[in-house]
């Protein structure tokens, strides 16, 4: 799967795991990406979107239900 949301551009972020003794080790925060197929102008379009972007599109009424 792609590592970026095609709509918002959201990608992985970097940070630290912090233990009880406050030692820091590197870690990666990955976005929750989903492949969704939509019907646009009668054609099926498959996009890789973050779940945050999908929720926003549903809220704004831009998309009704993704095609499964």
N, C-alpha and C positions, 0 to 999 in steps of 0.2 A: 504494500500500500504506500501511497505517496506520503511524504513527511510534512506536507503543508496543506492547509485548507485552500481550495482554489478560489474561494470567494473573499475571505478575510485575510488570507496570508498567514494565519496563525500557525506557528511551528513550535519546535521543541525549545525549551528554556533550560538554563543550567543553574545549579545551586549546590547546596551542601547537605549531606546527612549530618546531623549534629547529635553526638552521643551524650549520655549522661555526664561523662567527664569532659564534655565540650570539645572533643576532637572532631575535626571536620574532614569528611571525605566527599569527593565529587559525586554528583548524581545528575540525572536528566529528568525533567518533567516533560512528558509527552502528551500532546493534545489527543482527545478522543475523536478520531477521524472515522467517518463512515462513508461507504460508497452508496450513493443514492441516485436513482434514475427518475427523471422528471420528463413530462411531455411538454415540449415547447414548440409552438406553431406546428403541431401534428407530428413532430419528430421526437424520438426518445434521446435524451441527453444524460449521460452518466457523469456525475461529478463526485469528487472527494471533498466532503464538507465536514467541518467540526460540528459536534452536537449543539454547541452554542449558536452557530450560524443557522442550523436547521430549526431550532426553537424560535429564533428571532424571525425567520421567514414565515413560519406558521403563525406567529403572533401578529405580524403585520398583514397577514392575509394574502401574501404574494404567492404562496403555494398552499394547496388544499391538503392533499395526501400524496406522498411519493408512490410511484408505481413499483410494485414488487416484482 
